[in-house]
Amino acid sequence: MTPPRIAGIQLVLSGAVLVLFTGCGIVTSTKAPQPIGTGPASGAVPVASQGLQLGFTWQPDRGNLFPILGVSGAAQYGGEVLPTDAQVATAAAAMSSSSSWALVLKKDSTLEEWELSTSATIRLASRVALDSSIVFSPSGSCAAVTSASTRTLTVISGLPAKPQASSVALPSGFVAGNVAISDNGTALVGVEAAGNSGVLVGVLSETHSYAAVGALNAWGGAGFLPGTETDAAVIADASNGQVAYVTNLSGTSPVLTTLSSGGLLQKPVGVGISPDGKWAFVADGDKAQVVRLSLAMGGPPPIAIACACNPRQMVPLTADGIYSITGNAAGKPDWLLDVRTSQPRTFFVPALAVAASSTTAATNTAQSDRTSR
């Protein structure tokens, strides 16, 4: 549901009207999580045998996806999901109440969709750059796979049942991480323009080239409202804590409205939108908090949601309001945000044991440092 439009400053786009992708259906709620086992991974070492599922996270030091089992405030990791011999460069997953799926970039540069309960796979693309990152849309029905080295955006639509891949060139100046994707496959992309300070934010699709919407001093995250019919998003500026609500992104005159954070925000680092489209949740990199902002005219005042962590991102794990807000560092707990109730809360998932390869690498680095002295 798109909140009531607030009168604001109109920004006129040059060029043709932007046409949004279609065909990326909405995924239903996960409010009735499904019991799962340790996953189909061959050679996996179980951490928790089964339980209610709160999404999946990619653990870089393990080179694998792990399910989060339990409930908000009492969660732990299950066993590895992908086969240990899968040769995975990176992966990300999404889930609904009935299924869960992942996009897996393998070290041979092929991109696949995995249906996680059955391990069924579909090959989507080849020759995908290994520095690519994967970002899902709010419902998980679309995803953006972006590479700064090749300046390529690959949009995966129709997830999970009928995935399709299409690629477009990213504009010059694209910085890894400066992207958000909508449920209809439209991307918001931040670029650093040559000779200019700050970041230009624009809309990019398969059918229309990059068109600027506005400018930021520094990228602080962006998030689309859920739904294939919406053309609204929230964009944050990391340098000054300002947050903007932009509507009519598909039109020639998008409308931008500044959202007040009541002085709570200092350094936005990630933006998520509630499944009902009423709230924006902004992770604050300078404070141990996430700030909730109303998108409705005359809505409730902003509130700070405390976290005993250093927020670094706002990555949706489920379609109904579970987000990862830290970076999954080896040997450290991961912090999540649960917005499924009227009182959103943060909670942590205890750290997995550090992988042997990471421990060896850290030991070798320490020994090298001592030798150099």
N, C-alpha and C positions, 0 to 999 in steps of 0.2 A: 504494500500500500504506500503510495507516494504522499508525503505530508503536504499540507496546504502550501501553495506557492507564496513566498514572502516577497513583497515589492523590494526591488534592489537595483543595483547598478547594472545596466545592460552593456554587455561586451559584444561588439559586432564582429563576426567572423568574416574574413575574406574568402572568396571562393564559393563553390557550390554547396548546396545543402548536404549535410552528412547523412548517409543512409546506413542504418544499423543492420548488423547481421540478424538473421532469424534462424529458428530451428534449434535452440538450445533450451529444452524444456526445464521446468522448475522441479527441483528435488524436494521431497517431502521432509517432514520433521524427524529428528532423532530422539524425541522425548520418551520413546519406549525403546531404549537400547537393547541390542540383541546379545545373548550369551555367545561367546566365541571360545575356541580353543587356542592353542599356541600357534596356530597358523600352519601352512603347508610347507614351511621351509625345511629342506633336507639338512640335517646336521644342526638344527637350531637347538639352543640351550634354553629351556623354559625358565622364565623368571616368575611368572604367575600363570597358573594353569588355565583359568577361565574366569569370566566375569562380565559385567556390563561394560560396554565399549564407549569411550569418549573421543575417539579419533585415532589418528596415527601421526607419528612424527619421524622424520628422517634424522638418523644419528650419524653424522659424518665420520666419526672415528670408527664406527662399526660398519659403515657402508651398507646400511640396511634400514628398513622401516620397522618400527615397533608399535604395536597397539597399546593404547592407554586403557587400562582396565579398572573398574571400580565405579565410584561415584565422586561427585565434586567434594573435595576435602578429604577423600580417602581413596586415592588412586595409586596405581603402580603399573609398571610395564609388563607386558606379556613377552613372549619369545619372538625371535626374528620372523618376519613375514616372508621375505624373499629368499629363495634358495641361496645358500652360502656360496655357490659356484656361479651365480648369475652374472658376475662381472658388471656391477652397476656403478655408474659415475655419479648419478644423483636420482632422487625420486621424490614424489609428493603424492599424498592421498587425500581423498574426500569420501564422505559417507552420508547415507540417508538412513531412514529407519529400516529399510529392507535390504540394502546392499552397500558395499564399499568397493572403491576402485582406486587405482593408482596409475600415474604416468611414470614410466621408468625409462631413463636415458642410460643405455648400456655403453660400455667402454668401446664398443665397435661403432659408436655414433648412430645406432638405431634407437628410435623412440617407440615405445610400446605402451598399450593400455593393458593393465592386469586387472582381472576381476578377482578380488582378493580371497573370496570364500572358496573359489574353485581353481584358482591359478590359471584360468583361461586367459590367453593373451591375443592381442591384435596388434600387428605391426602398423604403425601410423606414418613413419617417415624415416628416411635414411640420411646419412651425412649431416647429422645435427651436431653442431659444435659442442665440445665437451665442457666448455665454460658456461653453458646455458643454465638458466634458472627457470623454475616452474612455479607459476602462481595460478591458483584457482579463483574462479568467480564466486560470488556469495553462496550460490547453491551448489557449486561444484559441477555444473552442467557445461561450463566452458573453462578453458585454461589458456594462459599465455606462456609460451616457451621463448625466452629471449636470450640472445647472445650479443654481448657488446663487441666481441672480436669480429664477428661477421655482420653485425648490424642487421640481424634478422629477427623478426617476430613471427613465430608460428602459432596460429590460433587453432586450438582443438575445440570443436563444437560438437554438439549432439551427445555428450557424455551422459550416462555410461553406455547406453544401448547402441547408439548409432554414431560412433565418433567419426569425424571428418577433420582433416588437416589442411590448412591453407597458410601460405607464407607471404609476408610483405616485407619490404625493406624499411628498416628503422631510419629516422632522420639522423643526419650527422650531429654528433654531440651527445648521443644517447649514453647515459650512465647506468651501469648494471644496478638493478633494484628500483629504478624510477619508472614503475609501471603498475597499472591496475587493470583488471579485465571485468567486463560486465557479463551478465547472464545471456546477453544476446551477441556476445563476441566483440563488442567495441572496446578499444583500449584507450586508456589515458596514459600518455607518455611524457616524461620530463626530459628535456634536453638542455645542455649547456651551450648556448649560442656563442660562436667565435666572436671575440671582441666585446662581448657583453657580460656583465656580471649577473649572477642569478640563474634561474632555471625557467625556461619557457615550458608551459604545460599545454598539450594539445591532444586532440582526438585523432585516432588512426583506425582505419578499418580496411577490409579486403577490397572494398569498392571505391574508397576515397583516400586520397593522400593526406598526410599530416596537416592539420589546421590548428593554429594556436587558439587557445581559450583565454589564457591569462599568463601572468608571470609571478614567480616566487623568488625570494632571496635565496632559499635553500629548500630542497625537497624534504617534506616531513611526513609523507605518506598520502595515499588517496584510496578511496573506497567507493564503489558504486552501490546504489540502493538495489536490493534484490528484485528480480523479476525481468522477464523478457520485454515488457512493455515500457519500462522506465527508462528515462534518459537523464537521470540526475546522479550526482556524485558529490562527495565531500573531499576537499583538498586542504592539506595543512602545510604551513610554512615553518620549517624547523628553526629559523633564525629569530623569529619574533613571537612565536606562539599563536599566530593568527590562524583561524580556520574559516574556510569559505564553503558555502553550500551553493552548488551550481546546478541549475535546471535548464531544460530545453537544449541539451547538448547536441541534439540532432537537428536543431534549427539554425537559422542564420544569425540569430541574436540570442545567445545564451544569457541567462540572468544569473548574476552572482550576488549573493548575500553573505555578509560577514556574520559569523556566529560568535556571540560573546562567550568567553570561557570564565568570565567573572574573575579574571586575574589568576586562575588556578594553573593554567598551562605555561610551561617555560620552553620546552624543546620537544615538539611533536616528532615521533619517529615511526608512527604507524597509525592507520585509520581502519576501523571496522564499523559496519552498519548493522543494526539489529535486524533480525529476520522480518519484523513487521514494518521496517523502514521508518520508525519513529525516532530513533536515537543514533547518534554517532558516538563511538568510543575511540578516544585518542590516547595512545600510549605516550607517556612523558619520559624522555630520556634523561632529564635532569632531576626528576623527582621519582620517588618510589611509589608511582601511582598511575592509574588510568583515569581519564576525565570523561564523564558522560555528558553529552550536550543534546538538548532537545532540538529537533528539526521542525517543530511546529511553531506557528506564530503564537507568541504569548505563552509558550510552554513552560514547564517547570525549570527552575534555575539549574545551572551546572552543578554536578557533584563530583567529588574525588573518591575513587575507589582505591584503597590502600593496597600496596603490594610490597612484601619484604624482598624486593628484587630490583634489578636494573632493567626496565623495559627496553626492548630493542626492536620490536616489530609488532604487527597485529595480523596474524595469519589464521584464516578460518580453518578449523579442523572438521567441523560438522556444519550442516545446513541450518541448525536451529540455535546456534549461539555459543559454541565453544571455540576459543581462540588461543593460539600460542603467542605469548608475549615476550619470551626470552629466546636466546639463540641456540639452545641445545648444545651447550659446551660440554666437552668430555669431562666426566667426573663431577658435574654439578647438577643440581635438581633443575627441572624445567618448570616454569611457571605458566599457568593457564588462567584464562578469564572465562567465567561462566555468566552469560547475560540472560539465561533462560527464565529467570524469576524477576520479580519487581525489585529485588535487592541484589544486584550483581556482585559477584565476589571473585577474588583471586585465590588460587590454591596451587600447591606444588606437587610434582610427581618426583619421588626420590630418584636420585641419579642411578643410572646403570653403572656397574663396575667398569672401570676404564679398560678399553680393549688392550690386549697385549702389545699390539703394534704401536699404539699411542704411547704406552708406558716406555717401550724401547726407544722410541723417537725422542721422548723427553729426556731419558737417561743419557742418550748419545749427545743431545744438545748440551746438557749440563757438563758432561765430561769434556766436550769440545771447548766450552767456555773456560773451564778450569785450565785446560792445556794452553789456551791462548794467553792466559795471564802469566 
